[in-house]
Amino acid sequence: MTEKEKMLNYEIYNPNYDEELIKERTLTQDLCFEYNNLRPSDYEKRNELMKKIIGKVNGNFLVEQPFFCDYGYNIEFGDNFYSNHNLTILDGGMVKFGDNVFIGPNCGFYTAGHPFDYEERNKGLEYVKPIVVGDNVWFGGNVVVVPGVTIGSNVVIGAGSVVTKDIPSNVVAVGNPCKVIKNI
C-alpha cells in the first residue's frame, strides 16, 4: 500500500518519502502561490484558480487572499462559502464545509496529527482524521479546528477558540478548549 493510500484510508503514513504526495503538495503550493499573488480585483481569475485547487465547490464562494492548503482535493465548499484572509487547511483528510459557512481571518482547519511517541513522530509519521462542518456556521477570527472534529449546523464558534471535540447544532461555543456556552 502506498503512503497516499494509507493517508486516504486514515492510517498512519509518512508524507515525506512518498513521491506522489510530495508532487501533489508542491503543485498545490504553486497554485496557492499563484492565487495569493493575483490582484484582489480579478475575481474571475481568482474563482477559476480556486476551482482548480479545491476538490469540490457547490455554488458561490469567496476566499480572501492569502489561502493555503496541502492537497486541495480533500476540501469541499458548500454553497455561499466565505473565508476572510489567511485561511489554512491541512487537508490530508477530508474537510467538508456545508452551505452558508463564514470563516473569520486567521483560521486553521487541521486534519493532520502526529504520534505522541517521539520515536514514531521523529520518523515523520502522521495520521489524518476528517473535519466536517454543517450549514450556517460562523467562525470568529483565529479559530483552530483539530483532526476528527464535527461541527453541527446553525453554530457560532467564538473568536480565538480551539475546537478539540464535536460541537452540536444550534449553539454558541467558545474557548480553549471550545465549549458550548449557549443554545441558539
NORGIJO-V740788 format. One record per backbone hydrogen bond with DSSP energy under -1.0 kcal/mol. NH is the residue of the N-H (numbers start at 1). CO is the residue of the C=O. Records with the same first field share a line. If there is no record, write none. Layout:
BEGIN
NH->CO  CO
END
This chain:
BEGIN
6->2
7->3
8->4
9->5
10->7
11->6
13->126
22->18
23->19
24->20
25->21
26->22
27->23
28->24
29->25
30->26
31->27
32->28
33->29
34->30
35->31
36->32
37->33
38->35
42->39
43->41
46->42
47->43
48->44
49->45
50->46
51->47
53->49
54->50
55->72
56->75
58->77
62->81
64->83
68->87
70->89
75->72
76->95
77->56
80->60
81->60
82->101
83->62
84->103
86->66
87->66
88->107
89->68
90->109
91->89
95->74
96->131
97->76
98->133
100->79
102->137
103->82
104->139
106->85
108->143
109->88
110->145
111->90
113->127
121->117
122->118
124->121
125->120
126->13
127->113
129->111
131->94
132->149
133->96
134->151
136->99
138->155
139->102
140->157
142->105
144->161
145->108
146->163
149->146
151->132
152->167
154->135
156->171
157->138
158->173
160->141
161->158
162->175
163->144
167->150
170->153
172->182
173->156
174->179
178->162
179->174
181->172
182->172
184->170
END
